[in-house]
Amino acid sequence: MSAIPLDQASRLRALMNAPPPRPAIAPRRRARVLAIASGKGGVGKTNIAVNLSIALARRGRRVLLVDADIGTANVDVLFNIKSRFDLSHVLRRQKRLDEITVKIDPGLRFIPGASGLADITDLSRDHRAALLDELSRLETQCDMLLLDCGAGISQNVLAFASAADETLVITTPEPTALTDAYALIKVLSQSTGTSLISLVVNQADSPREARAVHERLAATAERFLGLRIAAAGQVLRDPCVGLSVRARAPFIRQYPRCPAATCVAALAERVDRRDSDPSDSPGFFNRLISFFN
């Protein structure tokens, strides 16, 4: 048997002594961010946010619901919980977000908002930096990050909605609610813009009425704004919703077979079906930072 040449032997020894190759590190998947907003109050935005978060968690998603209505936060009322700490403690750098997070269900956590605080754009640079720094930690800790934004077209709403992957605009068939929903959509279209704006028609008497409302608003947005508004679904008018609110309980728990609960389960399925891996796109935090720059 012929001897191995010296240069070849040296290469073999080097290969044997070399450390094993490191496995490729996959990019960390970040949460898909869903902003839930409305043109006016009283259309059931927070109620839908609460029940949708439960429905998504039941589908196996790790969900984090943030009460992003800085000033008039009230998600905790529908969950019937009283948290000792909230976002105001984060803004004052007294707590971190993970320290004020409340576990609601398996797969569902909640961050209480801060009632009575100023608009986010009126916060001091340090306070705003504290909030944005903490928000940046959330992106790899869950699958779905739901933001219950305030009603109207405040800077808070524009900031969170513009940074989200999708905005669900909640309206009812009432003319005033539709007018204000269109105003919100118009302002959003003129800001940095979300990747997708969808409409949820709440308190509809029938699926036909909900479709008619969406078609009317979508046609107006396409004609005057050049914007396509997707139909996310509807939540039918249901007396069980009012009963649940008075009981301070999500209707999807209190009356799981009621029409409104069935509608929210269908909405969760549609939202979940659109889910994709957004790890290659700029994160929520980066987009939120750009809004203030």
C-alpha positions in Angstrom: 0.0 0.0 0.0 1.5 3.3 -1.0 2.2 6.0 1.6 0.0 9.1 1.9 1.8 12.2 0.7 2.9 14.6 3.4 0.7 17.5 2.2 -2.4 15.2 2.0 -1.7 13.8 5.5 -1.4 17.3 6.9 -4.8 18.2 5.5 -6.3 15.1 7.0 -4.9 15.9 10.4 -6.2 19.5 10.2 -9.7 18.2 9.3 -9.7 15.7 12.2 -8.6 18.3 14.7 -10.9 21.1 13.5 -13.9 21.9 15.7 -17.3 20.7 14.3 -19.1 23.2 12.1 -21.7 25.3 13.9 -25.3 24.7 12.9 -26.9 27.5 11.0 -28.9 29.8 13.4 -32.4 30.4 12.1 -33.7 34.0 12.3 -35.8 34.4 15.4 -39.4 34.5 14.6 -41.1 37.7 15.8 -44.7 38.1 16.8 -47.3 39.2 14.2 -48.7 42.5 15.5 -52.4 43.2 15.1 -53.7 46.7 16.0 -57.4 46.9 16.9 -58.8 50.4 16.4 -62.0 52.3 15.8 -63.0 55.7 14.6 -65.2 56.4 17.6 -65.9 54.9 21.0 -68.9 52.7 21.8 -68.6 50.4 18.8 -67.3 47.4 20.8 -63.6 47.6 20.0 -62.3 46.5 23.3 -64.9 43.7 23.7 -63.7 42.3 20.3 -60.1 42.6 21.3 -60.6 40.7 24.5 -62.7 37.9 23.0 -60.5 37.6 19.9 -57.4 37.2 22.0 -59.1 34.3 23.9 -60.2 32.7 20.6 -56.6 32.9 19.1 -55.1 31.4 22.3 -57.6 28.5 22.0 -56.2 27.9 18.5 -52.8 27.2 20.0 -51.3 30.7 19.5 -49.2 32.3 22.2 -51.1 35.6 22.5 -50.2 38.8 24.3 -52.9 41.4 24.6 -51.7 45.0 25.3 -54.1 47.7 26.5 -52.5 50.4 24.3 -55.3 52.9 25.0 -53.0 55.2 26.9 -55.3 57.5 28.9 -58.6 55.5 29.1 -57.5 51.9 29.5 -60.3 49.5 30.4 -59.4 46.0 29.1 -59.0 44.9 32.8 -62.6 45.6 33.4 -63.8 43.0 30.9 -61.3 40.5 32.3 -62.6 41.4 35.8 -59.1 41.7 37.2 -57.4 44.4 39.2 -53.7 44.6 38.5 -51.4 46.3 41.0 -49.1 47.5 38.3 -49.7 48.8 34.8 -47.9 50.6 31.9 -47.5 53.8 34.0 -45.0 52.0 36.1 -43.1 51.0 33.0 -43.1 54.6 31.8 -41.6 55.7 35.1 -39.0 52.9 34.8 -40.3 51.3 38.1 -41.2 48.0 36.5 -40.5 46.1 33.3 -43.2 44.8 31.0 -42.7 41.2 32.0 -43.2 42.2 35.7 -46.7 43.7 35.0 -47.8 41.0 32.6 -50.9 39.1 33.9 -51.5 35.5 32.8 -55.2 35.1 31.8 -55.4 31.6 30.2 -52.9 29.1 28.9 -51.4 30.8 26.0 -52.8 34.2 26.8 -51.2 37.0 28.7 -52.3 40.6 29.2 -50.5 43.9 29.9 -52.7 46.5 31.7 -52.8 50.0 30.2 -52.3 53.2 32.0 -55.5 55.3 32.6 -55.1 59.1 32.8 -51.8 59.4 31.1 -51.1 61.9 28.3 -50.8 61.1 24.6 -47.6 59.1 23.8 -46.3 62.0 21.8 -46.6 64.3 24.8 -44.5 62.0 27.0 -41.0 63.0 27.8 -38.2 61.6 25.6 -37.1 59.3 28.6 -40.6 58.0 29.2 -41.2 57.3 25.6 -37.8 55.6 25.3 -38.7 53.4 28.3 -42.0 52.3 26.6 -40.5 51.6 23.2 -37.5 49.8 24.7 -39.8 47.5 26.7 -42.0 46.9 23.7 -39.0 45.7 21.7 -38.7 42.8 24.1 -42.1 41.4 23.2 -41.5 40.6 19.6 -40.0 37.1 20.2 -42.0 36.2 23.2 -45.3 35.4 21.6 -46.9 34.5 18.2 -49.6 37.2 18.2 -49.3 40.6 19.8 -52.7 42.3 19.9 -52.9 46.1 20.6 -56.2 47.4 21.8 -55.7 51.0 20.6 -57.7 54.0 21.7 -60.8 55.3 19.7 -60.4 58.1 17.2 -57.4 59.4 15.4 -55.0 60.4 18.1 -51.2 60.1 17.7 -51.3 57.0 20.0 -53.6 55.2 17.5 -51.6 56.3 14.5 -48.3 55.3 16.1 -49.4 51.8 17.0 -51.5 51.1 13.9 -48.8 52.3 11.6 -46.3 50.0 13.2 -48.5 47.0 13.2 -48.6 44.3 10.6 -52.4 44.6 10.3 -55.0 47.0 11.6 -58.5 45.8 12.3 -60.9 48.8 12.1 -64.0 48.1 14.2 -67.3 49.8 13.1 -71.0 49.3 13.4 -73.6 49.9 10.7 -74.6 53.3 12.3 -73.9 56.2 9.9 -71.8 58.1 12.5 -69.6 55.0 13.2 -69.1 54.5 9.5 -68.1 58.1 9.0 -65.6 58.0 11.8 -64.3 54.6 10.6 -63.6 56.1 7.2 -61.9 59.1 8.8 -59.6 56.8 10.6 -58.8 54.8 7.5 -58.1 58.0 5.6 -55.7 59.3 8.2 -54.0 55.9 8.4 -53.6 55.9 4.6 -51.8 59.2 4.8 -49.4 58.2 7.5 -46.5 55.7 7.2 -49.2 53.1 6.5 -49.9 49.6 7.7 -49.4 46.6 5.4 -53.1 45.7 5.7 -56.3 47.4 6.9 -59.3 45.2 7.5 -62.8 46.0 8.5 -64.9 44.2 11.2 -68.6 45.1 11.3 -69.9 44.8 14.9 -73.5 44.6 16.0 -74.7 43.7 12.5 -78.3 42.4 12.2 -77.2 39.8 9.6 -74.2 38.7 7.5 -75.9 40.4 4.6 -75.9 43.7 6.4 -72.3 43.3 7.3 -71.3 42.6 3.7 -73.2 45.6 2.5 -71.5 47.9 5.1 -68.1 46.6 4.0 -68.8 46.9 0.3 -69.9 50.5 0.8 -66.9 51.6 2.9 -64.5 49.6 0.7 -65.8 51.2 -2.5 -65.4 54.7 -1.0 -61.9 54.0 0.2 -60.8 52.6 -3.2 -62.4 55.4 -5.1 -61.1 58.3 -3.1 -58.0 56.9 -1.3 -56.9 54.2 -3.8 -56.9 51.8 -0.8 -58.2 48.3 -0.6 -60.0 47.4 2.6 -60.2 43.7 3.3 -63.3 42.2 5.0 -62.2 40.5 8.2 -65.7 39.5 9.2 -68.6 40.5 11.4 -70.0 40.1 14.9 -73.8 39.8 15.0 -76.0 41.7 17.3 -76.4 39.5 20.4 -78.0 40.2 23.8 -75.4 37.9 25.4 -72.8 40.5 24.7 -74.4 43.1 27.0 -75.1 40.4 29.7 -71.4 39.4 29.6 -70.2 43.0 29.9 -72.4 43.6 32.9 -71.0 40.4 34.4 -67.5 41.5 33.6 -66.8 38.3 31.7 -65.8 37.7 28.0 -68.8 36.5 26.1 -66.8 33.8 24.4 -66.4 32.2 27.9 -69.8 33.2 29.4 -71.9 32.1 26.4 -69.6 30.0 24.2 -72.4 29.0 21.8 -74.0 32.4 21.3 -73.9 34.0 17.9 -71.3 36.6 18.9 -69.0 33.9 20.2 -69.4 32.0 16.9 -68.6 35.1 14.9 -65.4 35.8 16.9 -64.2 32.2 16.6 -64.6 32.6 12.8 -62.8 36.0 12.9 -59.9 34.3 14.8 -59.7 31.6 12.2 -59.5 34.2 9.3 -56.9 36.2 11.2 -54.9 33.1 12.0 -55.1 31.9 8.4 -53.4 35.1 7.2 -50.6 34.6 9.6 -47.1 34.4 8.1 -43.6 34.5 9.3 -42.7 38.2 9.4 -39.1 37.6 10.6 -37.6 39.1 7.4 -39.5 42.4 7.7 -38.7 45.3 10.0 -40.0 44.6 13.5 -42.8 46.4 15.2 -40.3 48.2 17.4 -38.3 49.5 14.5 -41.4 50.7 12.7 -42.7 52.4 15.9 -39.4 54.2 16.4 -39.5 55.5 12.8 -42.9 57.0 13.5 -41.4 59.4 16.0 -38.3 60.2 13.9 
